[in-house]
Amino acid sequence: MTDSKLEVKSVTYTISDLSREFDITTRAIRFYEDQGLLTPKREGQKRIYGPRDRVLLKLILRGKRLGFTLAESRVLFDMYDPDSGNSKQLQQFLAMLDEKEALLDQQLHDIEIMKIELKEARQRCVNALKAGQ
């Protein structure tokens, strides 16, 4: 029996791999790279993304779905500090979530008022048409 060393190869992804996995364009990934959010290694013109880039891309897209701007996502990424248990990052995230929820509540209220005003305007039009006949 021979003693052989196992070669540990770190997981890497191409831009096409990430594009397919997250169903986004390669252009979008390059944009996030241009914004400094992703930092792939280079082999000539080829981009090599690591697990960290994959996680960041996943978080960027999740943030987008929650209504976060790239600048807001960047603030959270920059606060990442696993040695501290990420308490500052989590507190900031909670504050941002509360802010987004308050904004959505206000928008929902505004929509409800707008629906009432639309119904009233519609009724005035119907009444005007009936009066004109």
BAFI-3210 file (N, C-alpha, C; in Angstrom, 3 decimals, decimal comma, padded with zeros to 6 digits):
// residues 133
n [1|2|3|4|5|6|7|8|9|10|11|12|13|14|15|16|17|18|19|20|21|22|23|24|25|26|27|28|29|30|31|32|33|34|35|36|37|38|39|40|41|42|43|44|45|46|47|48|49|50|51|52|53|54|55|56|57|58|59|60|61|62|63|64|65|66|67|68|69|70|71|72|73|74|75|76|77|78|79|80|81|82|83|84|85|86|87|88|89|90|91|92|93|94|95|96|97|98|99|100|101|102|103|104|105|106|107|108|109|110|111|112|113|114|115|116|117|118|119|120|121|122|123|124|125|126|127|128|129|130|131|132|133]
n.u [000,845|000,649|001,684|000,004|-000,395|-003,255|-004,400|-005,553|-007,868|-008,926|-012,234|-013,366|-014,900|-016,121|-017,011|-019,160|-020,157|-021,171|-023,006|-024,886|-025,703|-026,920|-028,674|-028,225|-026,831|-023,572|-022,592|-023,767|-022,410|-019,810|-020,244|-020,702|-018,190|-016,708|-017,669|-016,320|-017,215|-016,919|-014,044|-012,368|-009,734|-007,223|-006,449|-004,748|-006,999|-009,083|-011,463|-011,355|-013,344|-013,741|-014,957|-015,700|-016,371|-018,595|-020,399|-020,646|-021,844|-024,274|-025,310|-025,449|-027,449|-029,577|-029,844|-030,634|-033,183|-034,420|-034,544|-032,280|-029,709|-026,679|-024,727|-025,656|-025,474|-022,730|-021,863|-022,671|-021,107|-018,551|-018,516|-018,206|-017,000|-015,928|-014,551|-015,621|-018,069|-019,761|-021,524|-021,860|-022,329|-024,685|-026,415|-026,503|-027,650|-030,167|-031,208|-031,293|-033,122|-035,412|-035,787|-036,317|-038,693|-040,382|-040,468|-041,767|-044,222|-045,148|-045,347|-047,300|-049,474|-049,716|-050,465|-052,937|-054,434|-054,285|-055,754|-058,310|-058,749|-058,716|-060,998|-062,942|-062,603|-063,303|-065,973|-067,014|-066,690|-068,421|-070,853|-070,979|-071,245|-073,741|-075,353|-075,157|-076,661]
n.v [-001,170|002,145|005,363|008,086|011,530|013,509|015,703|018,823|020,742|023,978|025,194|026,664|029,059|029,858|032,818|032,177|029,919|031,062|032,821|031,087|029,639|031,603|032,737|035,182|037,783|037,681|040,157|041,573|040,425|041,265|043,982|044,136|043,406|045,569|047,487|046,882|044,935|042,248|040,206|038,635|036,280|036,481|034,851|035,527|036,767|035,491|035,183|034,063|032,949|032,664|030,791|032,824|034,998|033,881|033,626|036,345|037,314|035,966|037,172|039,838|039,655|038,743|040,943|042,819|041,834|042,390|045,074|046,583|048,920|048,832|050,238|050,140|047,395|047,122|048,496|046,710|044,465|045,474|045,667|043,158|040,982|038,339|037,696|039,238|038,249|039,440|041,367|044,191|044,395|042,883|044,406|046,757|045,729|044,958|047,507|048,577|046,839|047,434|050,059|049,669|048,217|050,123|051,991|050,466|050,079|052,731|053,161|051,282|052,348|054,765|053,738|052,584|054,892|056,124|054,285|054,651|057,308|056,965|055,369|057,191|059,206|057,763|057,221|059,835|060,375|058,456|059,373|061,893|061,178|059,912|062,048|063,638|062,383]
n.w [000,000|-000,935|000,183|-000,529|-001,336|-001,148|-003,549|-002,954|-004,417|-004,870|-005,152|-008,084|-010,300|-013,516|-015,357|-016,928|-015,605|-013,211|-014,286|-015,453|-013,156|-011,507|-013,194|-014,593|-016,644|-018,179|-018,478|-016,361|-014,215|-014,784|-014,440|-011,645|-010,869|-011,918|-010,191|-007,962|-006,254|-006,714|-007,000|-009,045|-009,825|-012,369|-015,378|-017,862|-020,104|-018,972|-016,388|-013,082|-010,653|-007,155|-004,247|-002,412|-004,091|-005,319|-003,165|-002,478|-004,824|-004,718|-002,405|-003,267|-005,230|-003,662|-001,986|-003,881|-004,516|-002,125|-002,226|-001,819|-002,566|-004,546|-003,211|-000,583|-000,122|-000,345|001,958|003,952|003,239|003,631|006,346|007,269|009,639|010,916|013,259|015,265|015,568|013,902|014,888|014,618|011,890|011,672|013,281|011,782|009,463|010,427|011,037|008,457|007,267|008,766|007,923|005,180|005,394|006,594|004,531|002,552|003,862|003,867|001,107|000,491|001,883|000,474|-002,014|-001,394|-000,802|-003,301|-004,831|-003,739|-004,520|-007,298|-007,662|-006,820|-008,754|-011,010|-010,438|-010,498|-013,214|-014,333|-013,233|-014,430|-017,110|-017,044|-016,279|-018,497|-020,406]
ca.u [000,000|001,482|001,203|-000,093|-001,025|-004,408|-004,279|-006,758|-008,047|-009,994|-013,330|-013,388|-016,018|-015,949|-018,104|-020,301|-020,715|-021,968|-024,103|-025,898|-026,213|-027,770|-029,554|-027,976|-025,925|-022,153|-022,418|-024,117|-021,302|-018,699|-020,617|-020,424|-016,728|-016,292|-018,055|-015,429|-017,891|-016,338|-012,615|-011,857|-008,341|-007,136|-005,507|-004,860|-008,295|-010,069|-011,762|-011,515|-014,044|-013,645|-016,167|-016,075|-017,069|-019,897|-021,244|-020,944|-022,815|-025,551|-025,774|-025,804|-028,736|-030,576|-030,026|-031,433|-034,577|-034,943|-034,616|-031,044|-028,843|-025,332|-024,000|-026,088|-024,872|-021,293|-021,698|-022,757|-019,943|-017,363|-018,601|-018,027|-015,915|-016,309|-013,910|-016,471|-019,411|-020,503|-022,627|-022,088|-022,922|-026,056|-027,195|-026,710|-028,581|-031,494|-031,636|-031,618|-034,359|-036,494|-035,976|-036,981|-040,065|-041,114|-040,687|-042,813|-045,486|-045,566|-045,756|-048,578|-050,465|-049,897|-051,200|-054,330|-055,046|-054,418|-056,866|-059,541|-058,894|-059,069|-062,403|-063,747|-062,527|-064,084|-067,395|-067,366|-066,823|-069,677|-071,954|-071,019|-071,797|-075,174|-076,017|-075,138|-077,532]
ca.v [000,000|003,338|006,553|009,169|012,758|013,951|017,085|019,589|021,800|024,877|025,309|027,913|029,198|030,798|033,785|031,447|029,079|031,906|033,355|030,027|029,293|032,648|033,195|036,587|037,911|037,868|041,608|041,964|040,003|042,193|045,247|044,009|043,420|046,963|048,233|046,458|043,998|040,928|040,334|037,368|036,204|036,514|034,038|036,221|037,450|034,649|035,486|032,880|033,349|031,720|030,650|034,125|035,755|033,247|034,023|037,773|037,469|035,502|038,213|041,013|039,389|038,703|042,334|043,464|041,405|043,051|046,505|047,264|049,412|048,254|050,967|049,590|046,061|047,317|048,856|045,469|043,623|046,080|045,500|041,741|040,753|037,119|037,641|039,926|037,675|040,281|042,053|045,518|044,157|042,431|045,546|047,638|045,046|045,103|048,893|048,743|046,095|048,237|051,210|049,183|047,854|051,373|052,549|049,660|050,405|054,037|052,987|050,564|053,349|055,675|053,002|052,475|056,212|056,327|053,455|055,336|058,476|056,481|054,957|058,417|059,855|056,926|057,440|061,167|060,247|057,714|060,277|062,946|060,575|059,695|063,367|064,189|061,640]
ca.w [000,000|-001,040|000,884|-001,512|-000,863|-001,926|-003,996|-002,657|-005,402|-004,437|-006,102|-008,845|-011,222|-014,622|-015,438|-017,504|-014,535|-012,326|-015,088|-015,548|-011,827|-010,950|-014,267|-014,904|-017,778|-017,863|-018,398|-014,989|-013,353|-015,039|-013,808|-010,209|-010,763|-012,133|-008,997|-006,878|-005,364|-006,987|-007,328|-009,556|-010,261|-013,830|-016,143|-019,146|-020,193|-018,299|-014,994|-012,237|-009,445|-006,057|-003,422|-001,824|-005,137|-005,521|-002,025|-002,610|-005,910|-004,165|-001,486|-004,080|-005,865|-002,588|-001,598|-004,931|-004,350|-000,926|-002,484|-001,440|-003,638|-004,470|-002,164|000,703|-000,011|-000,113|003,371|004,725|002,919|004,243|007,797|007,589|010,594|011,634|014,574|016,239|015,502|012,954|015,570|014,011|010,573|011,867|013,769|010,626|008,578|011,033|010,848|007,042|007,029|009,341|007,032|003,957|005,746|006,791|003,202|001,909|004,521|003,366|-000,284|000,513|002,304|-000,661|-003,049|-000,935|-000,999|-004,740|-005,296|-003,326|-005,391|-008,638|-007,631|-006,752|-010,068|-011,918|-010,134|-011,010|-014,675|-014,597|-012,904|-015,459|-018,335|-016,818|-016,248|-019,851|-021,311]
c.u [000,890|000,831|001,169|-000,816|-002,210|-004,206|-005,610|-006,827|-009,199|-011,025|-013,257|-014,552|-015,621|-017,132|-019,361|-020,965|-021,649|-023,191|-025,240|-026,532|-027,211|-028,717|-029,465|-026,981|-024,477|-021,849|-022,718|-022,983|-020,104|-018,977|-020,313|-018,920|-016,203|-016,603|-017,210|-016,056|-017,380|-014,893|-012,050|-010,355|-008,358|-006,104|-005,592|-006,142|-009,386|-010,214|-011,975|-012,107|-013,923|-014,947|-016,634|-016,848|-018,476|-020,862|-021,618|-021,973|-024,205|-026,146|-026,182|-027,203|-029,862|-030,880|-030,876|-032,907|-035,228|-034,994|-033,373|-030,295|-027,496|-024,518|-024,376|-025,496|-023,385|-021,018|-021,714|-021,546|-018,701|-017,345|-018,351|-016,794|-016,245|-015,686|-014,768|-017,867|-020,336|-021,641|-022,899|-022,779|-024,397|-026,944|-027,499|-027,734|-030,007|-032,042|-032,051|-032,914|-035,560|-036,824|-036,714|-038,440|-040,922|-041,426|-041,793|-044,180|-046,027|-046,062|-047,106|-049,713|-050,777|-050,706|-052,673|-055,075|-055,274|-055,572|-058,205|-059,791|-059,265|-060,534|-063,317|-063,764|-063,357|-065,581|-067,850|-067,548|-068,123|-070,875|-072,107|-071,599|-073,286|-075,944|-076,099|-076,076|-078,959]
c.v [001,234|004,493|007,695|010,354|013,089|015,402|017,784|020,752|022,682|025,008|026,670|027,874|030,141|031,764|033,120|030,555|029,899|032,473|032,331|029,748|030,321|033,260|034,710|036,633|038,043|039,359|042,113|041,594|040,922|043,564|045,205|043,993|044,851|047,841|047,848|045,485|042,568|041,115|038,995|037,446|036,206|035,514|034,561|037,027|036,717|035,042|034,170|033,341|032,247|031,638|031,971|034,968|035,207|033,664|035,492|038,020|037,055|036,568|039,488|040,828|039,309|040,131|043,085|043,121|042,073|044,571|047,281|047,747|048,710|048,943|050,435|048,199|046,180|047,655|047,586|044,571|044,144|045,901|044,058|041,555|039,527|037,012|038,288|039,320|038,470|041,057|043,426|045,370|043,766|043,558|046,514|047,034|045,153|046,514|049,128|048,010|046,865|049,430|050,803|048,846|049,105|052,027|051,787|049,937|051,740|053,936|052,279|051,510|054,306|055,009|052,877|053,795|056,473|055,503|054,094|056,526|058,074|056,066|056,173|059,136|059,081|057,177|058,808|061,125|059,551|058,611|061,374|062,413|060,366|061,021|063,977|063,478|062,052]
c.w [000,000|-000,321|-000,114|-000,906|-001,770|-002,297|-003,742|-003,630|-004,944|-005,553|-006,776|-009,828|-012,345|-014,589|-016,010|-016,465|-013,653|-013,044|-015,181|-014,187|-011,311|-011,971|-014,466|-016,058|-017,299|-017,749|-016,988|-014,035|-013,542|-014,415|-012,310|-009,951|-010,922|-010,919|-007,776|-005,901|-005,531|-007,416|-007,813|-009,841|-011,780|-014,315|-017,562|-019,140|-019,403|-016,827|-014,246|-010,899|-008,395|-005,276|-002,806|-002,839|-005,359|-004,409|-002,133|-003,708|-005,440|-003,239|-002,221|-004,665|-004,834|-002,130|-002,603|-004,782|-003,137|-001,072|-002,089|-002,675|-003,516|-003,379|-000,785|000,924|000,306|001,358|004,225|004,488|003,628|005,757|008,226|008,467|011,438|013,027|015,654|016,305|014,602|013,605|014,965|012,660|010,724|012,385|012,632|009,678|009,120|010,839|009,391|006,694|007,572|008,456|005,761|004,243|005,943|005,447|002,475|002,528|004,014|001,926|-000,371|000,906|001,151|-001,772|-002,662|-001,126|-002,488|-005,308|-004,939|-004,252|-006,813|-008,702|-007,600|-008,097|-011,087|-011,709|-010,629|-012,527|-015,042|-014,347|-013,959|-016,757|-018,202|-016,854|-017,640|-020,803|-021,231]
res [m|t|d|s|k|l|e|v|k|s|v|t|y|t|i|s|d|l|s|r|e|f|d|i|t|t|r|a|i|r|f|y|e|d|q|g|l|l|t|p|k|r|e|g|q|k|r|i|y|g|p|r|d|r|v|l|l|k|l|i|l|r|g|k|r|l|g|f|t|l|a|e|s|r|v|l|f|d|m|y|d|p|d|s|g|n|s|k|q|l|q|q|f|l|a|m|l|d|e|k|e|a|l|l|d|q|q|l|h|d|i|e|i|m|k|i|e|l|k|e|a|r|q|r|c|v|n|a|l|k|a|g|q]
***
